[in-house]
């Protein structure tokens, strides 16, 4: 038989790796100029202005340069308009890469959970078989515990409502 491992809880090596990775993400966040966290109403409030065509923005900048009156009464400059557009265009590729990374990380974590879940289901099935054997009595509380946790962890399927017995269908001819 295999030797039983001690029950000492040792920290996962993944915890330190994940903490170091999170620090790298924070360093990346700090490296992006103008990075702002999104407020609760920001997306909705900015949507109409963010969807303005870039050619329109350029036309507004050209109008500012052509008119001292417009240039003097505006809170911005043509150069600031162009800079904001250039910033958005330059970092769009980073956004695409970030989204791809998030999708890959999400899939990786789901795959790790699926691997652990699959092994746990196999262990449960094996324990159910072993509990029926002569020397399997020690597994009974573990099988019952796993059964309870498996039952509690599964979502109940939404079933179709039963037909109303008071309604009658036309007889078949």
N, C-alpha and C positions, 0 to 999 in steps of 0.2 A: 504494500500500500504506500501511497504518497505520504510524505511528512506534511503535517498541517503547518501552515504558515502562521506566524504570530499575529495577533489581532491588533498590533500597534498601527495607528493611523499615521501614514507618512504622507506628506504633502505631494500632490501630483507634480511631476516634472513639467507638465504642461502649464501649470499655473505661472511659474516663473517665465516661461517662454511667452505666454499670452500677455503678461504684464510688460515685458520688454517690447513686444510688438505694439501694444497700446501706446507706449511712450514714443515709438517711431511714428505712429499716426498723429499723435499730438505735435510732434516736431514738424511733420508735414503740414499740419493745419497752421502752425505758426509761420511757416515759410510762404504762405499765400497772402499777398498783400490784400487788404480790403475785405478779408473773409469775415462775414457777419453771420451769427446764428439767426435762424429764421424765427420770427415772432409768431404768435398765434394767428394773427390776421394778415401777415405780410403777403403771403401768396395771393390771396384774393385782392388785396389792395393794389398790388403791383401788376397784376395780370394785364389790365388794359394798357398800361404804359410800356410794359416789357414786350408787348406784341406789336408795337409800332415798327413799321418797316424801316430797315436801315437806310434805304435811299431817302426816306423822309427825314431821318435824323441828319443825314449829310446835307440835304436841301436846307434844313433849318440852320445848320452851321454856315452854309454859304450865304444865306440871307443875313445872318449876323455880321459876317465880314463885309457885306456890301452896304450895310446901313449903320452909321454911327449911332443913330437914335435907338435902333433895336439892340445894338451891342451894349450901349450904355444903360439900358433899362432892364436887361436880362440878368438874372442872378448867376449865370454861367457864361462860359466862353465857347467859341467854336472849337478850340483846342481841347477843352474839357469834354465836349461831346464826342469828338473823335477818339480821345483817350479811353472813354468809357466803352465805346464800341470795340476798340482794339483789344481792351482787356477781356471783354466777354468772348470775343472770337478766339483769342489766344488760349483761354482756359477751357473752352468747350471740349477740346480733345482730352483734357485732364478729367473732365466730368464723365465723358464716355468711358475712359479707362477705369475710373473709380466705380462706375456702375457695373462694369464687367467684373471687377474685382469683388464687389459685394455679392454679385450672383454666384461667382465661383466659391467664395467663402461660405455662403449660405448652403450651397450644394454639398460642400465638403463636410460641414457640420451635420447636415441631414444624413449623409452617407455614414458618418461615424455613429450617429444615433441608431441608424438602421442596422448597422453591423452589431452593435451592442444589443439592440432589441432582438435581433434574429438569434444571437447566441443565447440570450436569456430565455427565449421561447423554446429553444432546443433543450436547455437545461431543465426547464419546467416539464417538458414532455418526457425526458429521461427520468426525472424524479418521480413523475406519476407512474411510470412503469416499475421503477425500483421499489416504490412504497408497497407494491403488491407482493413483493418477494419476502421471504422469511426474515431476512436481516434488514428490511427497509423501514422498520418502525420508527427509527430516529428521524426519518425524513418527513413523517406525517405532519408535524407542525409547520415545517417549511413549505410543503406542498399546499397546505391550507392557507398559509400566509400569502404565497404567490397567487393562489386562486382568487383570494379576496382582492389583492392589489390589481390583478389583471381585470377582474370584473369591474372594479371601481374606476380603473383607468380608461376603459373603453367607452366611447360615446354610444348612446342608444340610437339606433336607426330610426328615422322618422318614418312611420308607417302610414299608409293611406287610411283615411277614416273609414270605418265600417259603413256600408250602405244603410240608409235609413229604411228600417223594415216597414214603415207606414206607407212608403211609396210602392205602388204596384206597377209592374211592367205589363205591357200588352201581351196576351197569349200568342204563341207562335201558331201560325196556320199551316 
